[in-house]
């Protein structure tokens, strides 16, 4: 049965991306910033020691995990000659005792700890220029991020263990409000909520529901010399990553028995030369049902134009969705959000037939 709407999005809609399989945008930005300095020497600084020969090193203002076979002292400078960009940036740190060269590759790139929110990645400084000096706040952040990076599985999303709702019978507006509340109290936006509270725009009761406030009430004021709490370090790293990538990811159960992965990101606007380009928001949703199987859905809102793409894993589910396409169009139109396009793809089984 053909889908009632045959319009197509103005640009291809990207499928939902698994949060653990993404190419890290921070690594890509790091490589782009280094590209003009291929063959030149840049200055690195050791921020913290993570383990045996593992260090957190600031390169081009970006904290990265680096294996230094010869070891290094925290605070030491490292003249690094960029000798390759792909598949990962490779640096020469000079000749050893036997005259051999030592090559290193940053193993992971963290969110920038010292850049202002939204600031572009600063170009690397040459080795003969004045070395940068990190503030105490930046060093503390460096230590926290080092703790987050040392974890076996760094946190990539807001993860909720308990289901949001007791059942699937709730109205859509109630489901949306419950999900919004879960994100608001996750601690991801705690600092902005504190600022709102200080301005009289948010009640203290809201802050008391967030993990940062709950941890402070349970443990009291921590000593400055205390080691970073692993959970707090993971949350701070997630906050910085979310801000830097303009992308939020949530994982959990909307109701018992259903797994959900949801992401929301602000994308580059087509036609950026316009004086007032329309904002483009992309929402990706992956649901796993016991009877319907897995369904991927992508929603793109470009200004007031709404585009939806669905990709079911089971052929019967694809047929069911196509049969309900007209009802979906009607419901969205009645809510004031008319569809510009709807694309229900073939299931994997249909593609194989």
N, C-alpha and C positions, 0 to 999 in steps of 0.2 A: 504493500500500500504506500503510495507516495506521500511524502510529508507535505501538508498544506502550504507551508511557506517555502518558496524556492529561491528566495533572495540569499545572497552570499555575503559574508563579511567584506568590508572594504579592504581588509588586509588579512592574510592567513592567520588563523588563531592557533597559537602554540598549545600543544597538549599539556596536561598537568605534569609537572616535573616532580620526580621523587626527590625529597629533600636530601637524601644521602648520596644521590647519584649526580648531583649538579657539579658542573665545573665551577669552582669557587670564583665569583666575580672579583674578590680581593686579589687573587693570584693573577688574574688577567689584567687588572688595573696596575698591579705591581710591575708586570712585564712591560706594559705600555709606557709607564713612567721611566723605566730603565732603558728603553730602546735607543734614545738619542746618545746614550753614554757607552754603547758597546765599544770595548777596547780601551776605555778610560778608567781611571781610578776614582772610587767613591769612598767616603768615610763611614765606617760602621762603629757602633758603640755597644758593648756588652751590658745588657740591662739586668740579667739574672741568670743563675745557674739552675737548670731543670733536673739534671741527673748526670750520670757518667758521660762526660764529653758532650752533653746536650746543654745548649745555652739559648737564652732569649736575646737576640741581637737586633738593634734598631738599624735598619738599612733604608735610606731615603725617607726617614721618619716613620717607617712601618715596622712594627715588632714582628720578627720572624723567628722560627725555631731553626737552629743551625747546629750541626755536629762539628765541633772543633777538636780534631784529633790531638792537638798539642795542648789543649786547655787554654783558659784565659781568666783574667781577674775581672770581677764585676766593676764596671766603670771604665774599663780599658778601651782605647780606640783601636779600630782595625782598618788599615788601608786595604781596600778590596778592589781588584781589577776585574771588571766585567768581561768575561771571555766568551760567553754564550747566553742566549735568551731562551732557547727552546731545547728540550721540552720543559725545562725549568731553568731559571737564571743560574749561571755558574760563575763563581768568582775564584780568582787566583789570589791567595793570601801570602805569596812570596816563597822564596827558596828556603829549604830546610838545611839541616847541618850537612847533608850529603850533596847539597846543590840541587836536589829535586824540587819540583814545584808542588804545592799543596792546593788542590781544587776543592771547593765546598759548594753545596747546593742547599739553599733554604728549603727545609722540609715542609713548612706550613706557614701561611701568612695569617696573622691575626688582624682583627679590626684595629684601625689606627687609634692609639691611646692618647695622643697629644694634640691631634688636629681638631680644629673647631668643627662643630656639627655641620655637615654639608660641604665642608671645604674640600677642594680638589687635592689629589695626592701631590705633595710637593716634590719637585725634581730633586734627585740626589745631589748632595754637595760634593764638590771636588775635594780630594784629600789635602790639597794645599790651602783650602779656605779655612776660615775660623770654624772650629768644631762646635756643634750644637751642644747646649747644656740643658738637661732635662730638669724640670722643676720637681719638688718633692711629691707633688700630686701625681705627676706623670710617672715617677718611679713606683709609687704605690700601685697605680693602675697597671704598670708593667708587671709587677709581682702578681697581681690578681689575675691578669690575663695569662701569665705563665702557669699559674695553678690550673686555670681552665684548660689550657692546651695540654697539660700533662695527664689529663683524664683519659682513660681508654676510649671513651666515646663522647666527644664534646657534644653538648646539647645544641640541636639544630632547630628546635621548635618548642612552643608551649605545649607541654604534655599534661593531660589531666587523667588521673587514674579512675575516678568515679564517673559514672554516666551523668550527663547534664540533666536528663529528665527520666522519670520513672517509666514512661511508655511513649509510643509514637502517636498518641491520640491528641497531642497538644496542637493548637492552632499555629500556623506558620509565624505569625507575629510574636507569639510567646516563645517559640524556638529561637527566633532571631534575637529577642531580648535576652534570653538566657545565655546564648553564646556570647553576646556582647558583654554581659556582666562577667562571664568567666574570663574573658580576655582582659577586661578592665581591672580585675582583682588578681591577675596573675603576677603582678610586680613588674611587668614589662615597661609600664609607663609611670612607675612610682614617683620619680623625681618631678615630673610635670604635675602629678597629682598633689605633691607636697606644695608646689608653687601655687596651685589653685587654692589649696586649703589656707595658705598664708594670706592669700588675697580675699579670703572669705567666700570663695566660689565653690568650695567642696567641704562637706562635713567631715569631722574627725572620724566618725564611724566608718566611712569609706576606707580611710587609710588603715584602720585597725584590721581590715580584712585582707590586706596584702602581706606577702611573705616577709618583706623587709621589716615591717613594723612588728609582726608576730615574732620574728627571730630576736629583735631588739628587746621585746618585752620578756622573752623566755630566758635570754642569756645575759641581759644587762648590757652595759657599755663595755665593748671589748677593748683590751689593751692595744695600743698602737703597734706593739711588737708582736702581737699574736699572729699566727699563720692564717692566711686567708681561708675562710670556710669554703670547702669545695662547691657546695650548692650555691652559695652566694657568688663565687667566682664564675660558675657556669651561667648564672642569670645575668651578671654584668656583661659577660662576653656576648650573650644573646641580645642584650639591649643594644650594644654597640653595633652588632651585625645587622640587626633590624633597622636601625637608624641609617646605617651606611648604605644598605642595599634597597631601602624603601620597600621592604618585603616582609610580611608577617606570615608565620606558619603555625597552625594549631593541629594537634593530634589528640584523639580521644574517642569517646562514645557519645553520640547524641542521645541515645537511649540504649538499654541493655541489649547485647547481641549484635549491634551494628558498629563497625569500625569506620571512622571518618578521618580523612586528612584534608585540611582546608588551608589554602594559601591566598593571600591578597597582596598585590603589588601595584605600584604606580609605574607605568611604562613610559618610555620616551614618546613624546607626542609627534605624530606625523605632521608634516608641514610646519616645523618649528619656526619657520621664517615669518609666520603670521604674527600680527601684533598681539592678538589674544588667542593663542592656540587652545583648542578644547582639551580638557584633561582626559586621559585614557587610564582606566582602571581595569585590571584583569583579576578575576577571581577563579581559582581552580579548586575543584572539589572531587574527591575520590571516596566513594561509599562502598562498603562491602556488606551485602545482605545475604542472609542464609538461603533465601529462595530465588532472589533475582540475580545473585552473583555480584560481580564488581561493575560499578558504573563510574566512568570519568565524565565530569562535566566542566566546561570552561565557559565563563561568562565575561564578556568584554563590554564595558560601558564607555563609549566614546562620545563625550558630551551628553546628549540625550538619546543617542542611538544605542540600542541594546542588541547584542549578538550572543546567541547561545549555541554551543556545540556539545553533543553528548556522544559518548562512545561506550556502549555496553559490551560485556564479555560474552553474553549468552544470546543466541538468536531469538528465543522466545521473549526475552526482555526487550530486545530491539523492536520487535513487532508490537509489543505492548506500548512502548514509548511513542511509536509512530501513530498508533491508534488514539493516543491521548494528546497528540500535538495540537489539535484544534482547540481543545479545552484549555491547554496551557496558554495558547495565544489569547484566547478570550479572557482568561483570568488576569493575565498581565495587562491587557488593554484596559480592563475595568479598574485596575489598581493605579492607572496613570503611568504605566511603564510599557508602552507598546513595543512589540518585537520588531526589529529591523530584519533579523534573519534567524532561522533555526535550522540546524544541521544535525541529524541523528545518523551517525555513521553505522556501517555494517559491523556486526559482531565478528569476533575472530573466527567463529565457526562458519559464518556466511562467507567470509573472505576465502576460506579454504575450499568451499564447495564450488 
